[in-house]
Amino acid sequence: MSNTAKETTTTGNNSNKEKKEEKGKTMEMVKSKANKIIDDDDDKEEEDDLPKPPQLKPKMFIAPIVLMGSKRLGIDWNDEETKTKIRMAFTISVTLCYVVIFYMYKQVKRKEKKLSEDTVEVTAKDPYNNGEEKKETLTYFEHDLREVKKAGTSQAFGFLMT
């Protein structure tokens, strides 16, 4: 065989090999896309099982804004007079919250007879049973009294933490 004939045969074999390789690569791409689609379905199921990420709430920005604003205004936090004023403002605000909660308690107690007539079905998470929801049928009086006590407890823990 001449050199040109050998080259043509070799080139022909190479093109066949290249076609087979391309076919193999195409098949691999199809398989990988199919696997990706299947994996995406699994990911959607896993995403449903994941807890929701925390959300930003406007009240989260109040403390940093107050601190930055106080620096801009030139408030000296080490001054004893400033500390006394801040403590007095805190004491007044906590006392005001307790007065409002006590007022709500008295209003609920005053209307006990009227509120005890009707019932309401309440769905609440049970903290003792892994947060499972449980339904209770309560009178309006019992429900309102629970909510006022919950507000008082929340305020008390907030005060004790500070």
HELIX and SHEET records of a PDB file:
HELIX    1   1 ASN A    3  ASP A   49  1                                  47    
HELIX    2   2 PRO A   58  PHE A   61  5                                   4    
HELIX    3   3 ILE A   62  LEU A   73  1                                  12    
HELIX    4   4 GLU A   80  ARG A  110  1                                  31    
HELIX    5   5 GLU A  112  LEU A  115  1                                   4    
HELIX    6   6 TYR A  140  MET A  161  1                                  22    
SHEET    1   A 2 THR A 119  LYS A 125  0                                        
SHEET    2   A 2 GLU A 133  THR A 139 -1                                        
END                                                                             
